[in-house]
C-alpha cells in the first residue's frame, strides 16, 4: 500500500503539471516523460512489491581525513562527497528521511545517509542535477549553506529561485554546456535524458543534466538521473573521457514505464563505454524504494553485464554507503 500511495503522490504532481503548463525544456532527442494515467495505473496496481530491505553500510569513511585531497565517498543515492585537488564538492545532497515535500508521505529512506550533515568537512561547491526531491533537498541545502556560507551552489536553469527563497546565496544557474570555474576546476553542465517537476504547474520549466569536472590532474563525471541516449557520446566528444564516471544503475523497473528516464545496469554500462570512462561507480540504488526492482538487484545485473561484455569487475564498481575511492 505504501508504494501505491507514494507513486500516486508523485504521479499526480507531475500529471497535473503536464496539463497546466507547456513544456519549457526538452531532451536533445525530443523524448519526453508523457506516460498516460492508464499506464500509471497499470504500473501501480501490479503485483510487484519489492521487499524493503537495508543494504549494508560501511564506516570506512572514518579512516579518511575528510580534509584531505582526492577521494570520492558515496553518501547514498546520488549524493557523493568528492575532493579534487583540494576542492570539496557535494553532489545532489539529500539527508532528509523522505524524498518528498511532506514529512508523512513520499519515498522514505531505506538507509540513513552514511555521513550526517555535521560530519561533513568544509564544502566549496554543491552541484544539483535536477529538481526532483530525491536530488534537490531544500532542508539539506539550507543546512549546508548555514555551515558553509562561502560555498557556491550550482543548479540547472530554472531552479535558482528554489534556493534563494530559502535564504541561500551564491547560487548560479546553468544551461547545457555552460561552464563554471572554481579554483583548480572547470565544471560543465551537460545534457542527459530526463525531466523536471516539483509541484503543480512547473513541469519541465527547469532543466536537468549531468556535471563534468575537469582539472589538470583528472576528469570526473556525475550523470545525475537519466535514460539512455546519445548524450554521453557527445559529452565525450566535447569534453573528453572522464577518469571516473558516477552513473545511476537503479530505478528502472518496469522498463516499459521507466526506460525513457532511468537506465538499467546494462544501459549504465553502455554509458560508461560511450564516455570511455577509465572507471565507473554505480549510484541511484539502495537508498529509496522508487520502482519495482528488488533493492539488491542492480549490482547483480551490473556484474552480469560486465561478464557479458568481457570487462573486468573493476571497470564499473558499486560501493557500500560510507565507502570511498582514492583518486
C-alpha positions in Angstrom: 0.0 0.0 0.0 2.8 2.4 0.8 4.2 2.0 -2.7 0.8 2.9 -4.3 0.4 6.0 -2.0 4.0 7.2 -2.8 3.6 6.7 -6.5 0.1 8.3 -6.6 1.6 11.3 -4.8 4.4 11.7 -7.3 2.4 10.9 -10.4 -0.4 13.3 -9.7 2.0 16.2 -9.1 3.7 15.5 -12.4 0.4 14.7 -14.3 -1.3 17.9 -13.2 1.7 20.0 -14.1 1.7 18.4 -17.6 -1.7 19.8 -18.3 -1.2 23.2 -16.6 1.8 24.4 -18.4 3.5 23.9 -21.8 6.9 22.2 -21.6 9.8 24.7 -21.5 12.8 22.4 -21.8 13.0 19.2 -23.8 15.6 16.4 -24.2 18.1 16.6 -27.0 16.3 13.8 -28.9 12.8 15.2 -28.2 11.7 12.3 -25.9 9.6 13.4 -23.0 8.1 11.7 -20.0 4.4 11.6 -21.1 3.1 8.3 -19.8 -0.7 8.2 -19.6 -2.8 7.8 -16.5 -3.8 4.3 -17.6 -0.1 3.4 -17.9 0.4 4.7 -14.4 -2.5 2.6 -13.1 -1.2 -0.5 -14.9 2.2 0.0 -13.1 1.0 1.0 -9.6 -1.7 -1.7 -9.4 0.7 -4.5 -10.5 1.6 -7.3 -8.1 5.3 -6.2 -8.0 6.2 -5.1 -4.4 9.9 -5.2 -3.6 10.8 -6.1 -0.1 12.0 -3.1 1.9 15.5 -4.1 3.0 18.5 -2.1 4.1 21.8 -2.6 2.2 24.9 -2.9 4.2 26.7 0.4 5.0 30.3 1.0 5.8 32.2 3.1 8.3 35.3 3.1 6.2 35.0 6.9 5.8 36.0 7.3 9.4 39.5 6.1 8.4 39.7 9.0 5.9 40.8 12.5 6.7 37.8 14.4 5.1 40.0 17.5 4.8 42.5 15.6 2.6 42.7 15.7 -1.2 41.5 13.4 -4.0 38.7 11.0 -3.0 35.1 10.0 -3.8 32.9 9.0 -1.0 29.4 7.6 -1.5 26.9 9.0 1.0 23.9 7.3 -0.7 21.6 7.6 -3.7 23.2 10.3 -6.0 24.9 12.0 -3.0 28.7 11.9 -3.1 31.4 13.8 -1.1 34.2 14.5 -3.6 37.6 16.2 -3.2 39.5 17.0 -6.4 42.9 18.7 -5.7 41.7 20.5 -2.6 38.2 21.5 -3.8 35.5 19.7 -1.8 32.2 19.1 -3.6 28.8 17.7 -2.6 26.6 16.2 -5.4 22.8 16.1 -5.1 23.0 16.2 -1.3 19.9 14.5 0.2 20.0 14.0 4.0 16.2 14.1 4.7 14.2 11.0 5.7 11.9 11.3 2.7 12.4 12.4 -0.9 9.2 14.5 -0.7 7.9 17.9 0.2 5.9 16.2 3.0 7.1 14.6 6.2 4.5 11.8 6.2 4.2 10.9 2.6 6.5 10.1 -0.3 9.5 7.8 -0.7 11.2 7.1 2.7 14.8 6.2 3.0 15.7 2.5 3.4 19.1 3.5 4.9 20.3 6.7 6.7 23.0 8.8 5.0 26.4 7.3 5.6 27.5 10.6 7.0 25.4 13.2 8.8 25.4 16.9 7.9 27.6 17.5 11.0 30.2 15.0 9.8 30.9 16.9 6.6 34.1 18.9 6.1 34.2 22.4 4.7 32.3 22.4 1.4 33.3 24.6 -1.6 30.8 23.5 -4.2 27.4 21.9 -4.3 26.1 20.6 -7.6 22.4 19.8 -8.4 21.5 17.6 -11.4 17.7 18.4 -11.4 14.9 19.4 -9.1 13.2 16.0 -8.2 13.0 15.6 -4.5 15.5 12.7 -4.4 18.1 15.0 -5.9 17.2 18.5 -4.6 16.5 18.5 -0.9 15.9 22.1 0.4 16.4 21.1 4.0 19.8 19.7 3.3 20.8 22.7 1.2 19.8 25.1 3.9 21.9 23.3 6.5 24.9 23.1 4.2 24.7 26.8 3.4 24.4 27.6 7.1 27.6 25.7 7.8 29.3 26.9 4.6 28.2 30.4 3.8 31.0 30.8 1.2 30.1 27.7 -0.7 28.8 28.0 -4.3 25.6 26.2 -5.3 25.3 25.2 -9.0 21.8 24.4 -10.2 20.0 23.8 -13.6 18.4 26.8 -15.3 15.1 27.5 -13.6 15.9 26.2 -10.1 17.8 29.2 -8.6 14.6 30.6 -7.0 14.0 27.4 -5.1 17.2 28.1 -3.1 17.2 31.9 -2.9 13.7 31.9 -1.5 15.1 29.9 1.4 17.9 32.4 2.0 20.6 30.5 0.2 23.1 32.8 -1.5 25.9 32.2 -4.1 23.5 30.3 -6.4 24.3 30.0 -10.1 22.1 28.6 -12.9 23.2 26.8 -16.0 22.1 25.7 -19.4 23.7 22.7 -21.1 27.4 23.2 -22.0 27.8 26.3 -19.8 30.9 26.4 -17.5 31.8 27.4 -14.0 35.4 28.0 -12.9 36.3 27.3 -9.3 40.0 27.4 -8.2 41.6 24.4 -10.0 38.3 23.1 -11.6 36.1 23.9 -14.6 32.6 22.4 -14.3 30.4 21.9 -17.3 26.6 21.2 -17.2 25.9 18.5 -19.7 22.7 17.1 -21.3 21.1 13.9 -20.2 17.7 12.3 -20.9 15.2 13.1 -18.1 12.6 15.7 -16.9 11.8 18.0 -14.0 8.9 18.9 -11.7 8.4 19.6 -8.0 4.7 20.5 -7.9 1.8 21.9 -9.8 2.5 23.9 -13.0 6.2 23.6 -13.2 6.8 20.5 -15.4 10.0 20.9 -17.4 10.2 24.6 -16.6 13.7 23.9 -15.2 16.5 21.9 -16.8 18.2 18.6 -15.9 21.7 17.3 -16.6 25.0 15.9 -15.5 28.1 17.6 -14.3 31.6 17.2 -15.8 34.5 18.2 -13.5 37.8 19.0 -15.3 41.1 19.6 -13.7 44.7 19.3 -14.7 45.0 16.1 -12.7 41.8 14.3 -13.7 38.3 14.5 -15.1 35.2 13.3 -13.2 31.6 13.0 -14.4 28.3 12.8 -12.4 25.4 11.7 -14.6 22.6 12.8 -12.3 19.5 10.8 -13.4 19.0 9.7 -16.9 17.6 7.3 -19.5 19.9 6.1 -22.2 20.6 8.5 -25.1 23.4 9.7 -27.4 24.2 12.5 -25.0 27.1 10.6 -23.5 28.8 10.1 -26.8 28.5 13.8 -27.4 29.8 14.6 -23.9 32.9 12.6 -24.5 33.4 14.2 -27.9 33.1 17.7 -26.5 34.8 17.3 -23.1 37.0 14.2 -23.3 36.9 11.0 -21.4 36.4 11.1 -17.6 38.8 9.2 -15.4 35.8 8.5 -13.1 32.1 8.4 -14.0 29.3 8.2 -11.4 26.4 6.6 -13.2 22.9 5.6 -12.0 22.1 1.9 -12.0 18.7 1.7 -10.2 15.0 2.8 -10.5 14.5 1.1 -13.9 11.6 -1.4 -13.4 9.3 -1.9 -15.1 11.3 -0.9 -18.1 8.2 -0.3 -20.3 7.4 2.5 -17.9 10.8 3.7 -16.7 13.3 3.3 -19.6 12.9 6.7 -21.1 14.1 8.3 -17.9 16.1 5.7 -15.9 18.8 3.3 -17.2 19.1 -0.3 -16.2 22.5 -1.7 -15.3 23.2 -2.9 -18.8 22.5 0.6 -20.2 24.5 2.2 -17.4 27.5 0.1 -18.6 26.9 1.3 -22.1 27.1 4.9 -20.8 30.4 4.1 -19.3 31.6 2.7 -22.6 30.2 5.7 -24.5 32.1 8.1 -22.2 35.2 6.0 -22.5 35.5 6.3 -18.7 38.5 4.7 -17.1 36.5 3.6 -14.1 32.8 4.0 -13.1 30.8 3.8 -9.9 27.2 2.9 -9.6 24.7 5.2 -7.8 21.0 5.8 -7.5 20.2 2.5 -5.9 19.7 1.0 -2.4 18.6 4.3 -0.8 15.0 4.9 -1.8 12.4 2.4 -2.9 11.3 4.2 -6.1 10.5 1.4 -8.5 9.8 -2.3 -8.8 13.2 -4.0 -9.0 14.5 -5.7 -5.8 16.8 -3.5 -3.8 19.9 -5.6 -4.3 19.3 -6.4 -8.0 21.1 -3.5 -9.7 24.7 -4.5 -8.7 23.9 -8.2 -9.6 22.7 -7.2 -13.1 25.7 -4.9 -13.4 28.1 -7.7 -12.7 26.3 -9.9 -15.3 26.5 -7.1 -17.9 30.3 -6.8 -17.2 30.7 -10.5 -17.7 28.7 -10.4 -20.9 30.9 -7.7 -22.3 34.1 -9.5 -21.1 35.0 -6.5 -18.9 36.7 -6.8 -15.5 34.6 -6.1 -12.4 37.0 -3.2 -11.6 35.8 -1.3 -14.7 32.4 -0.5 -13.1 32.0 -1.0 -9.4 29.5 -0.4 -6.7 30.3 0.8 -3.2 28.7 0.4 0.2 27.4 3.8 1.5 30.3 5.1 3.5 33.0 3.5 1.3 35.4 5.8 -0.6 37.7 5.6 -3.6 41.0 7.4 -3.7 41.5 9.4 -6.9 
